[in-house]
Structure formats: structure tokens, C-alpha cells
Amino acid sequence: METNNCFKKTPLFKICEKYNARFTSFAGWSLPLQFSGIIQEAKAVRNNAGLFDVSHMGEIEVAGPGACDFLSKMVTNNIRKARPGRAIYTFMCFPDGGTIDDFLIYKHSDEHFFLVVNAVNTVNILDYLKKGFPEPTIKIADRSQDFALLALQGPAANSIMEKVLEPNTLSIKPFRFQTLTWKGQEMVISRTGYTGEDGFEIYLPPTNAEHLWETLMEAGQNWGLLPAGLGARDLLRQEAGLPLYGQELSSQISPVQAGLDKFIDWENPEFSGRTSLLAEQANPLTPKRIGLVTGRGAIPRIDYQVYWEGKLIGKITSGTFSPVLQKGIGMALVNPVPPIGSEISILIRGEHHTAEVTPLPFYQRKR
């Protein structure tokens, strides 16, 4: 088991130890990499359910008169039109279009928003928001210490939640959230996730986190629920074609380059980075993210070079072996962009291996 006293520990660290987690360092935290094994945990999520500790994520509250107008200047997606109770996926960009972070915004009202950001970027988001010159009526607060965060993911997630919580959680639609009381304390449940499966993310006080973990694990015994770690989470998000900050998105890689234009409200004339992002969208030479598949003997890995028609066109940003497809899968940032179905190659230890350009996502659950 890999631990280090220099790294922060989540409120669920001890319970993960109890479930025989193997830990790794990530974004300054000591987090469970795996419990029973990455492949086994990923298959559990695809076929049954998995329970993740993602309490390292950052939570930022933005509240007060004018909060909606202020955030509309800071993020790419349309939060004005969203109704209360919606979770909105969006980006915050630098003026040059580079990505500060991708995250969810939970809209309680036009005067109350809750941002769930990547742990590595929490301080950067806070700083950028405060430099956005909010009105004195707007309060920006780091609430990360006030929450533990559990993610229950998989086709059996709803059945397990129904056994644990009232009212019936089936009433929560995708990318919606609601506030409930459990064991005398308030918590927020959203129908969101990072695996490509149905599921829930649960925000609750740290003092209740171990109790909820144990309750969910007990309720999930008949549905094949397993605790799952970062390794399975990364494999699952790759199969689902989802970006990871630092790989598919970064200060150097914009949402346009990542092919995520649908989360940009181009009708909003004032959000940070809009001019640069429009220029990228109009430029045929802008690098773009693609998906690719390989044989089992040539698994794509980050930074492997990608070639098309004998010319270097870019690098792999993420890659792994997919248990669902029984193939190697990868995402790459390339220019020019080969059409879907094109044969390309990846340079692995000095040898070129054939790959095929394929649409994203690689895997999509049946609805």
C-alpha cells in the first residue's frame, strides 16, 4: 500500500484502507488506485456497480445578487437559461482560449451556484474568479473542506440508491440534482458521473461519509457492487471518450481543440476566451482531438507519436486497453485531421503500429 504523510487524505481514507485499497498520489492527495483490481472494478461498473471516493474534488460556492451575470462572463456554457436544479458542464478559459478547467456548475438559483472543479485547479479557479471583479454583493467561497464526495456508478446504481434513500432517487433525471436529508444531515445528490454509465454523485458532510459508504456497500451486495479506484475511473472515462484535464484539456489545449464546442454558448458575447475560441473554430489548421483503435499488441500510451500518410500529425493524449472492446483505444491531438475510418500509425518503441480513426465515444451504454 502506497501512502505518504505529505499528501492530503480524504474523509474516506480509513474506510478505503479497511477495504484493502492500494493508494497512489494524485493532485496532492493520497487516493485509492485500486481495490480488487482495475479490470475487475471496471467490469463491475459496466455490468453492475462501483463505488468511488472522489472527495479530493474542489467545491466553490458563488452566491449573491448578480451571481448569474458574473459567472456568465467567466464560463463558456449557458447558465442563464438553465433552470434551478440543473448541473451544467462547462469550461473556464484564459483570454487566449486555453482551458483553466472543465467542471460542473450546480444551479440552485440565479443567486446561488456551486462549482465542482478538478482538485489540481481549485486555487486557480478561485483566483481567476476573484480577478473577474465580481460585485461586492457576490461572495466566492472555497467549500471543499465541507464535503466528502462519493460516486456510485453502473446499471445497478439506481436500485442500490432506492434501497438506501428516500424519496425515490429515480426521479432525478440526468444532469439534475436535489437536496436530501440523511441521518439528520443535508446532502446533495446529482445524476452525474465520469464513467459513461448511469449513476450518482453524492455530496455530504465528512462526518457522515464512512457511514454512507458502508450503507451503500451493504445495500449493493446483491447487485455485485465493488469499491473502485482511480485506475478503473480512468479506464472507464477513456472508453466513454471523456477528457481528462492535463491531457485532453489544458492551458495549451482549448475546448475547441478537444472537440467540445457543444458546451460553448456562442451567443453569449462576453465570456472569457470567446474571441480566441471563435478564431480557432474558423481556422482549418487548428489541432483537433480524435479517437483511434489498435490491436491488442499495440496499446496507445500518452505522448506516443501519431503518423498519417507517412507524416507526423500529433501525439496520443490518453490510451489504454479496453476490456469492453478487447482492443487498444486512444485519443490524440492531431493536425491535419484524418477522416473517420482512415488508417494511421503509432510509433511504439521505434516501430510503427497500425491504428484506425474511429468516432468518440468508444463505448456508449444502452439507454
C-alpha positions in Angstrom: 0.0 0.0 0.0 1.5 3.3 -1.1 0.9 6.2 1.3 2.8 9.4 2.2 2.3 11.8 5.0 3.0 14.7 2.7 -0.3 14.0 0.8 -3.7 15.0 1.9 -6.2 12.3 2.9 -9.9 12.3 2.2 -12.6 11.6 4.9 -12.9 8.1 3.4 -9.2 7.3 3.6 -9.6 4.9 6.6 -12.6 3.1 5.2 -10.7 2.6 1.9 -7.9 1.2 3.9 -10.4 -1.2 5.5 -11.4 -2.4 2.0 -7.8 -3.1 1.1 -7.2 -0.1 -1.2 -3.8 0.3 -2.8 -3.1 4.1 -2.7 -1.4 6.4 -5.1 -0.6 10.2 -5.1 -2.8 12.4 -7.3 -3.1 16.2 -7.3 -1.6 16.4 -3.8 -3.9 13.7 -2.4 -3.4 10.0 -1.4 -6.2 8.3 -3.2 -7.2 4.7 -3.9 -5.8 3.4 -7.1 -7.4 0.0 -6.9 -9.1 -2.4 -4.5 -9.7 -5.8 -6.2 -8.0 -4.9 -9.5 -8.5 -2.3 -12.2 -10.1 -4.6 -14.8 -12.3 -6.3 -12.3 -13.5 -2.9 -10.9 -14.2 -1.5 -14.4 -16.2 -4.6 -15.4 -18.2 -4.2 -12.2 -19.1 -0.7 -13.2 -20.1 -1.7 -16.7 -22.2 -4.7 -15.6 -23.3 -4.0 -12.0 -22.0 -1.0 -10.0 -18.8 0.5 -8.5 -18.4 2.9 -5.6 -15.7 5.6 -5.8 -14.2 8.0 -3.3 -13.7 11.3 -5.2 -13.6 13.6 -2.2 -10.5 15.3 -3.5 -12.6 17.4 -5.9 -12.9 21.1 -5.2 -16.2 22.8 -4.3 -16.6 26.5 -4.7 -19.7 28.5 -3.9 -20.7 31.6 -5.8 -23.7 33.4 -4.3 -25.4 36.8 -4.1 -27.2 39.3 -6.3 -25.6 39.4 -9.7 -24.0 35.9 -9.4 -25.6 34.7 -12.7 -24.4 37.6 -14.7 -21.0 37.4 -13.2 -20.5 33.7 -13.9 -21.8 34.1 -17.4 -18.8 36.3 -18.1 -16.5 33.6 -16.7 -17.7 30.3 -18.2 -18.5 29.1 -21.7 -21.8 27.3 -21.3 -25.2 29.0 -20.9 -26.1 29.2 -17.2 -28.8 31.9 -17.7 -31.2 29.6 -19.5 -30.6 26.7 -17.1 -33.4 26.1 -14.5 -32.6 25.7 -10.8 -31.7 22.0 -10.1 -29.6 21.6 -13.2 -26.0 20.5 -13.3 -24.2 22.2 -16.2 -20.9 21.0 -17.7 -18.7 24.0 -18.8 -15.2 25.4 -19.2 -13.4 28.4 -17.8 -10.9 29.7 -20.4 -8.0 32.2 -20.5 -8.3 35.1 -22.9 -6.2 33.1 -25.4 -8.7 30.2 -25.3 -6.6 27.8 -23.2 -8.6 25.9 -20.6 -8.3 26.8 -17.0 -10.6 24.0 -16.0 -13.6 21.9 -17.0 -16.2 21.4 -14.3 -19.8 21.2 -13.3 -21.9 24.1 -12.1 -24.9 23.3 -9.9 -27.5 26.0 -10.2 -29.6 26.4 -7.0 -30.9 29.8 -8.2 -29.8 32.8 -10.2 -28.1 34.0 -7.0 -26.6 30.7 -5.8 -24.2 28.4 -7.7 -22.0 25.5 -6.7 -18.9 24.7 -8.8 -17.3 21.3 -8.6 -13.8 21.6 -10.0 -10.7 19.5 -10.5 -8.6 19.3 -7.4 -5.5 20.4 -9.1 -7.2 23.6 -10.3 -9.2 24.7 -7.2 -6.8 27.5 -6.2 -6.5 28.7 -9.9 -10.3 28.8 -10.3 -10.7 30.8 -7.0 -8.0 33.3 -8.1 -9.5 33.7 -11.6 -13.0 34.3 -10.2 -11.8 36.9 -7.8 -9.8 38.6 -10.5 -13.0 38.8 -12.6 -14.1 41.8 -10.5 -17.3 40.5 -9.0 -19.8 42.9 -7.5 -19.4 43.5 -3.7 -22.7 41.6 -3.3 -21.2 38.4 -4.7 -19.5 36.0 -2.3 -17.0 33.5 -3.5 -16.0 30.8 -1.0 -13.9 27.6 -1.1 -16.3 24.9 0.5 -14.0 21.9 -0.3 -13.4 21.1 3.4 -17.2 20.9 4.0 -17.9 17.9 1.7 -17.0 14.3 1.1 -17.9 13.1 -2.4 -19.0 9.5 -3.3 -19.7 8.4 -6.8 -22.0 5.4 -7.3 -21.8 4.3 -10.9 -23.3 1.5 -13.0 -26.5 0.0 -14.3 -27.4 -1.2 -10.7 -26.8 2.3 -9.2 -30.4 3.3 -9.1 -31.5 0.0 -7.5 -28.9 0.4 -4.8 -29.8 4.1 -4.1 -33.5 3.2 -3.9 -32.7 0.7 -1.1 -30.8 3.4 0.9 -32.5 6.7 0.4 -36.0 8.3 0.4 -37.6 9.7 -1.7 -37.1 7.6 -4.7 -33.9 8.7 -6.5 -35.3 7.6 -9.8 -37.0 11.0 -10.0 -33.6 12.6 -10.5 -33.0 13.0 -14.3 -29.5 13.1 -15.8 -27.6 16.3 -15.0 -30.1 17.2 -12.3 -29.6 17.4 -8.6 -31.6 17.6 -5.4 -31.0 18.2 -1.7 -32.0 15.4 0.8 -31.6 14.8 4.5 -29.9 11.6 5.5 -29.1 10.7 9.1 -30.0 14.2 10.2 -27.6 15.9 7.8 -28.2 17.6 4.5 -26.6 16.2 1.3 -26.8 16.9 -2.4 -27.3 14.1 -4.9 -26.8 14.6 -8.7 -27.3 12.1 -11.5 -23.9 12.7 -13.0 -20.6 10.8 -13.3 -17.4 10.2 -15.2 -17.7 6.6 -16.4 -20.2 6.7 -19.2 -22.7 4.8 -17.0 -25.8 5.8 -15.2 -25.0 6.8 -11.6 -25.0 9.4 -8.9 -22.6 11.7 -7.2 -23.3 12.4 -3.5 -22.0 15.4 -1.6 -22.3 15.2 2.2 -20.7 16.3 5.4 -17.4 14.4 6.1 -18.8 13.1 9.4 -21.4 11.1 7.6 -19.2 9.8 4.7 -18.0 6.5 6.2 -21.5 5.6 7.3 -22.9 6.2 3.8 -20.1 4.2 2.2 -20.8 1.2 4.5 -24.5 1.5 4.0 -24.2 1.6 0.2 -21.8 -1.3 0.2 -24.1 -3.4 2.3 -27.1 -2.4 0.1 -25.2 -3.3 -3.0 -24.2 -6.9 -2.0 -26.9 -8.4 -4.1 -26.1 -6.3 -7.1 -22.4 -7.0 -7.4 -21.2 -3.6 -6.1 -17.5 -3.3 -5.7 -15.3 -0.4 -4.4 -13.4 1.1 -7.3 -10.3 3.3 -7.6 -8.7 5.9 -9.8 -7.4 3.2 -12.2 -10.8 1.9 -13.1 -12.2 5.5 -13.2 -9.5 6.5 -15.8 -10.1 3.4 -17.9 -13.9 3.9 -17.9 -13.7 7.6 -18.8 -11.4 6.7 -21.7 -13.9 4.1 -23.0 -16.6 6.8 -22.7 -14.4 9.3 -24.7 -14.3 11.8 -21.8 -11.5 14.3 -21.5 -9.0 14.5 -18.5 -7.7 17.9 -17.6 -4.0 18.0 -18.2 -4.3 15.5 -21.1 -7.2 16.3 -23.4 -7.7 19.8 -21.9 -5.0 22.2 -20.5 -3.8 25.8 -20.6 -2.5 24.9 -24.1 -5.5 22.8 -25.3 -8.8 24.6 -25.7 -12.4 23.1 -25.7 -12.5 23.7 -29.5 -9.3 21.6 -30.0 -10.8 19.0 -27.7 -14.0 18.8 -29.9 -16.2 20.0 -27.1 -17.8 23.0 -28.9 -21.3 22.0 -27.9 -20.6 23.1 -24.4 -19.8 26.7 -25.6 -22.6 29.2 -25.9 -21.5 31.2 -28.9 -24.5 33.6 -28.5 -23.0 34.9 -25.2 -20.9 37.9 -26.4 -18.8 38.3 -23.3 -17.3 35.1 -21.8 -13.6 34.9 -21.2 -11.7 33.5 -24.3 -14.6 33.9 -26.8 -12.7 35.8 -29.4 -9.8 33.3 -29.4 -12.1 30.3 -29.5 -14.0 31.7 -32.4 -10.7 32.2 -34.3 -9.7 28.6 -33.6 -13.1 27.3 -34.7 -12.7 29.1 -38.1 -9.1 28.0 -38.6 -8.7 24.8 -40.6 -5.2 24.3 -39.1 -6.4 24.1 -35.5 -5.4 20.8 -34.0 -8.3 18.5 -33.0 -8.9 15.5 -30.8 -9.5 12.2 -32.5 -10.3 8.7 -31.3 -8.4 5.6 -32.5 -8.3 1.9 -32.0 -5.5 -0.6 -32.3 -4.8 -4.3 -31.9 -4.1 -5.9 -28.5 -0.4 -5.9 -29.3 -0.1 -2.1 -29.7 -1.7 -0.3 -26.8 -1.6 3.5 -27.2 0.1 5.4 -24.4 0.4 9.1 -23.7 2.9 11.1 -25.8 3.3 8.3 -28.5 3.7 9.9 -31.9 0.9 9.6 -34.4 1.5 9.4 -38.2 -0.8 9.6 -41.3 0.4 9.0 -44.8 4.0 9.0 -43.5 3.9 12.3 -41.8 3.9 13.1 -38.1 0.5 14.7 -37.2 0.4 14.7 -33.4 0.6 12.8 -30.2 -1.5 10.5 -28.0 -3.1 12.3 -25.1 -4.7 9.2 -23.4 -4.6 5.5 -24.2 -5.3 2.1 -22.6 -6.6 -1.4 -23.3 -10.4 -1.6 -23.4 -12.0 -4.6 -21.7 -15.3 -3.8 -23.5 -13.8 -3.7 -27.0 -10.9 -6.0 -26.4 -8.8 -3.5 -28.3 -6.3 -0.7 -27.6 -8.1 2.7 -27.6 -6.6 6.1 -27.6 -7.3 9.8 -28.0 -4.8 12.1 -29.8 -4.4 15.7 -30.7 -3.6 16.0 -34.4 -3.3 18.3 -37.3 -4.4 17.7 -40.0 -7.3 15.6 -39.0 -7.7 12.2 -40.9 -11.3 11.2 -41.8 -13.1 8.6 -39.7 -12.0 5.2 -40.9 -8.5 6.3 -42.0 -5.6 4.1 -41.4 -2.9 5.8 -39.3 0.1 4.6 -37.3 1.5 5.0 -33.9 5.2 4.9 -33.2 5.8 2.5 -30.3 9.4 1.8 -29.2 10.7 2.7 -32.7 8.2 0.6 -34.6 5.1 1.8 -36.5 1.8 0.0 -35.5 -1.4 0.3 -37.5 -4.4 2.1 -35.9 -7.8 3.2 -37.2 -9.5 6.6 -36.7 -12.9 6.0 -35.0 -15.7 8.1 -33.7 -15.9 9.1 -30.0 -17.1 7.7 -27.6 -15.6 4.2 -27.9 -18.3 2.9 -25.6 -21.9 4.1 -25.1 -24.3 2.5 -22.7 -27.7 1.3 -23.8 -30.5 3.7 -22.7 
